Amino acid sequence: MTGPSAGGLPMAVALPGLPARVRIHEVGARDGLQNEKSVVPTEVKAEFIHRLAGAGLTTIEATSFVHPKWVPQLADAERLFPLLGDLPDIALPVLVPNARGLERALALGARRVAVFGSATESFARANLNRSVAGSLAMFAPVVARARAEGLHVRGYLSMCFGDPWEGAVPVARVAEVAKELLDLGCDELSLGDTIGVATPGHVAALLTELTGRGVAVDAIGVHFHDTYGQALANTLVALQHGVTTVDASAGGLGGCPFAKSATGNLATEDLVWMLDGLGIDTGVDLGRLTATSRWLAGRLGRPSPSRTVRALSPEQAQSPSSEE
């Protein structure tokens, strides 16, 4: 059989030792769009998020309250967030780089925030213009204030597997910074393979190191980029180690504007295809999700890079859809 089974879904065949359910932390509207050269209209972003929610995603990262100078694509955070008020049952995390960003998020009623740190000195300087220790010191009052306000706080840790300036990053170093970030009071830690160089053994080694230092596996999420085609293999290893939160970007959009070798995130459709095939519940309707990515590809004027979107939408390999 050369194509998908009836209904456009894989046959479900479980593997032992995997979780029954995975929560997908959808990052397409923030991480996916932040590197787009042309500014995406606020109304398109809002509809994108509504369509993602309609496909069954329950955690959708909405935007970032970073200074517009640094990420012009997300300069409309104050206009966008109120347009999502009719999604009360959807978690809508926002990135807050500093105390000012947190104040802006609080003013709009955000209930979930994230800070973005680095495991390496080079990227901390490039992204935050300060050392790793200096960035943690900056985050400390932000996390404390957010927790005092009753907010859920996620800590992103970038460059966990490799750095374009420093090369391979020692596992012990990453675990040390990760533990410090959690000790600030973060509820959750997302391990970022920012330039996509991780391989399964490396992922296993880092997760083993973290749990050996007392980090609860249910506080860990993984955020893989597919630069070398390793994102799904790395995700499977993370699942085998008990991780149940996986970051992904609808249509495989995204990259990092401060790390030039970073390419697209793991495509949410590719992730859902694998999880459906393993019999793991996500609550996501793959057909509706694929249609959403086709719709956005039409708005962006190019085909989706997701392999699953392309496989289920062969016509899009020729021209992006403008499907309504």
Long-range contacts (C-beta under 8 A, 24 or more apart in sequence): 4-311, 4-312, 8-286, 8-287, 8-312, 9-276, 9-286, 10-273, 10-276, 10-277, 11-277, 12-276, 12-277, 12-278, 12-279, 13-277, 13-278, 13-279, 14-278, 14-279, 14-280, 15-278, 17-240, 18-239, 18-240, 18-278, 18-280, 19-239, 19-242, 19-243, 19-244, 19-280, 20-280, 20-281, 21-244, 21-280, 21-281, 21-282, 22-239, 22-244, 22-245, 22-246, 22-275, 22-280, 22-281, 22-282, 23-58, 23-59, 23-244, 23-245, 23-246, 23-282, 24-57, 24-59, 24-246, 24-247, 24-248, 24-268, 24-271, 24-272, 24-282, 24-284, 25-59, 25-61, 25-93, 25-190, 25-221, 25-245, 25-246, 25-247, 25-248, 26-52, 26-57, 26-59, 26-60, 26-61, 26-247, 26-248, 26-249, 26-250, 26-268, 27-61, 27-223, 27-247, 27-248, 27-249, 27-254, 27-265, 28-52, 28-60, 28-248, 28-249, 28-250, 28-251, 28-253, 28-254, 28-265, 28-268, 28-296, 29-60, 29-61, 29-62, 29-63, 30-61, 30-62, 30-63, 30-64, 30-74, 30-94, 30-95, 31-61, 31-247, 31-249, 31-254, 31-265, 32-249, 32-250, 32-251, 32-253, 32-254, 32-265, 33-73, 33-74, 33-253, 33-254, 34-64, 34-71, 34-73, 34-74, 34-254, 34-257, 35-73, 35-254, 35-255, 35-256, 35-257, 36-73, 36-253, 36-300, 38-300, 39-72, 39-73, 40-73, 40-299, 40-300, 42-76, 42-79, 42-80, 42-83, 43-83, 44-296, 44-299, 45-76, 45-80, 46-80, 46-83, 46-84, 48-250, 48-292, 48-296, 49-84, 49-87, 49-92, 50-84, 50-87, 51-288, 51-291, 51-292, 51-295, 52-250, 52-289, 52-292, 53-87, 53-90, 54-288, 54-292, 55-284, 55-285, 55-288, 55-289, 55-292, 56-282, 56-283, 56-284, 56-285, 56-288, 56-289, 57-90, 57-268, 57-283, 57-284, 57-289, 58-89, 58-90, 58-91, 58-283, 59-90, 59-91, 59-93, 60-90, 60-91, 60-92, 61-92, 61-93, 61-94, 61-95, 61-114, 62-92, 62-93, 62-94, 63-94, 63-95, 64-94, 64-95, 64-96, 64-97, 64-101, 65-94, 65-95, 65-96, 65-97, 65-100, 65-101, 65-102, 65-104, 65-105, 66-95, 66-97, 66-101, 67-97, 71-257, 77-104, 78-104, 78-108, 81-108, 81-109, 81-110, 82-108, 91-152, 93-152, 93-154, 95-156, 96-142, 96-146, 97-128, 98-138, 98-142, 99-141, 99-142, 99-145, 101-142, 102-142, 102-145, 102-146, 106-149, 110-151, 111-150, 111-151, 111-152, 112-151, 112-152, 112-153, 112-154, 113-146, 113-151, 113-152, 113-153, 113-154, 114-153, 114-154, 114-155, 114-156, 114-190, 115-139, 115-142, 115-143, 115-153, 115-154, 115-155, 115-156, 115-181, 115-186, 116-156, 116-158, 117-155, 117-156, 117-157, 117-158, 117-177, 117-181, 118-157, 118-158, 118-159, 118-177, 119-157, 119-158, 119-159, 119-160, 119-163, 119-169, 119-173, 119-174, 119-177, 119-178, 120-159, 120-163, 120-165, 120-166, 120-169, 121-166, 122-163, 122-164, 122-165, 122-166, 123-158, 123-159, 123-163, 123-165, 123-194, 123-258, 123-259, 126-165, 126-258, 126-259, 127-158, 127-258, 132-177, 136-177, 136-180, 136-181, 136-184, 139-181, 139-184, 140-184, 143-184, 143-185, 143-186, 144-184, 144-185, 147-185, 152-187, 152-188, 153-185, 153-186, 153-187, 153-188, 154-186, 154-187, 154-188, 154-189, 154-190, 154-221, 155-181, 155-182, 155-184, 155-186, 155-188, 155-189, 155-190, 156-190, 156-192, 156-223, 157-181, 157-189, 157-190, 157-191, 157-192, 158-192, 158-194, 158-256, 158-259, 159-192, 159-194, 159-195, 159-259, 160-191, 160-192, 160-193, 160-194, 160-198, 160-206, 161-193, 161-195, 161-197, 161-198, 161-202, 161-203, 161-206, 162-193, 162-194, 162-195, 162-197, 162-198, 163-194, 163-195, 164-195, 164-259, 164-260, 164-261, 168-197, 171-202, 171-205, 171-206, 171-209, 172-209, 174-206, 174-209, 175-206, 175-209, 175-210, 175-213, 175-215, 178-210, 178-215, 179-210, 179-213, 179-214, 179-215, 182-215, 182-219, 187-219, 188-219, 188-220, 188-221, 188-245, 189-215, 189-219, 189-220, 189-221, 190-220, 190-221, 190-222, 190-223, 190-245, 190-247, 191-220, 191-221, 191-222, 191-223, 192-223, 193-222, 193-223, 193-224, 193-225, 193-231, 193-234, 194-225, 194-256, 194-259, 194-262, 195-225, 195-227, 195-256, 195-259, 195-261, 195-262, 196-224, 196-225, 196-226, 196-227, 196-228, 196-230, 196-231, 196-262, 196-263, 197-227, 197-228, 198-224, 198-230, 198-234, 199-230, 199-233, 199-234, 200-230, 200-233, 200-234, 200-236, 200-237, 203-234, 203-237, 203-238, 203-241, 204-237, 204-240, 204-241, 207-237, 207-238, 207-241, 207-243, 208-241, 211-241, 217-241, 217-242, 217-243, 218-242, 218-244, 220-245, 221-245, 221-246, 221-247, 222-246, 222-247, 223-247, 223-265, 224-265, 224-266, 225-254, 225-255, 225-262, 225-263, 225-264, 225-265, 225-266, 226-252, 226-263, 226-264, 226-265, 226-266, 226-267, 227-261, 227-262, 227-263, 227-264, 231-265, 231-266, 231-270, 232-266, 232-270, 232-271, 232-274, 235-266, 235-271, 235-274, 236-274, 239-280, 246-271, 250-289, 250-292, 250-293, 250-296, 250-306, 251-293, 251-296, 251-297, 251-304, 251-305, 251-306, 251-309, 252-304, 252-305, 252-306, 252-309, 253-296, 253-304, 253-305, 264-305, 267-293, 267-304, 267-305, 267-306, 267-307, 267-308, 267-309, 268-293, 268-306, 269-293, 269-306, 269-308, 269-309, 269-312, 270-306, 270-307, 270-308, 272-308, 273-308, 286-312, 287-312, 291-323, 294-320, 294-321, 294-323, 295-321, 295-322, 295-323, 295-324, 297-321, 298-322, 298-323
